[in-house]
């Protein structure tokens, strides 16, 4: 319920710029109402100032409404900035104690707000920051030469209450701005991580078949060798693939590769294994099981290849199958399993040789 209400008032958290803008507008709306009430109760300022604060509160609520529900975010953001810099700050200065009042606190809030809200719009940001930074200078000069223009507090106690209240509001406002910047950083960091992961996956995937590539095999070999109790790998090579390409063309050859890869991929899902395309018609199947169990899986794979529906009939494969030794390097294992693969080819193909 709270999250739904927050979303209704402020919009989506995935858009921190607008989310914070609406939060600021509602805080300012409440702050004006609060200031009017405090001034009325404590008689800190006259009825003119209280009426102005109520008018500012209603105006701010209207700005929020147009921004939140009429998709006028940018226009209302500029309107809000102009209102608080050219109207709110000067009026608060004259009617709320001048340099003895809370306007300096509010000016810092305004400067921070402009810096965050117009981060992507440097023209308005520089204008607003300059105005917020310089506006106290003429106000101080006017107060110096015409102190009678400044509405003073009835007593020091009222002044301290007003300053303490404004300090609390300023602290809340600063926390909101910091949360906005943090949210933006986290969103940007999350997007960078997602893009990095996508690039990593693209760099480790074969574009034609979708299987993992040789680069992924090299990293997976080291990881699985260290984390799996037993690791058996099959080197798979499609039989007479060059002849298939020469006879039926490369387009048909690609179809054979993709269909063969589908069988390897399904086998890997069924057995908790990893399937790789490491060369033209060369594949690797990395299985976290014993040699005997892996041999049974490869026999099933032979049967699945025989059942493939291809335009010019099924294809077969030869494979070498070996279990990785604990003290064996990747190069040593690949030489051993390649030797078994060549033995399978020399024995007439469409078979698996186990060490």
HELIX and SHEET records of a PDB file:
HELIX    1   1 UNK A    2  UNK A   10  1                                   9    
HELIX    2   2 UNK A   16  UNK A   42  1                                  27    
HELIX    3   3 UNK A   47  UNK A   69  1                                  23    
HELIX    4   4 UNK A   73  UNK A   83  1                                  11    
HELIX    5   5 UNK A   84  UNK A   88  3                                   5    
HELIX    6   6 UNK A   89  UNK A   95  1                                   7    
HELIX    7   7 UNK A   98  UNK A  100  5                                   3    
HELIX    8   8 UNK A  103  UNK A  117  1                                  15    
HELIX    9   9 UNK A  122  UNK A  145  1                                  24    
HELIX   10  10 UNK A  147  UNK A  149  5                                   3    
HELIX   11  11 UNK A  156  UNK A  203  1                                  48    
HELIX   12  12 UNK A  214  UNK A  227  1                                  14    
HELIX   13  13 UNK A  241  UNK A  248  1                                   8    
HELIX   14  14 UNK A  250  UNK A  271  1                                  22    
HELIX   15  15 UNK A  291  UNK A  306  1                                  16    
HELIX   16  16 UNK A  330  UNK A  346  1                                  17    
SHEET    1   A 5 UNK A 274  UNK A 277  0                                        
SHEET    2   A 5 UNK A 282  UNK A 287 -1                                        
SHEET    3   A 5 UNK A 232  UNK A 238 -1                                        
SHEET    4   A 5 UNK A 317  UNK A 323 -1                                        
SHEET    5   A 5 UNK A 352  UNK A 354  1                                        
END                                                                             
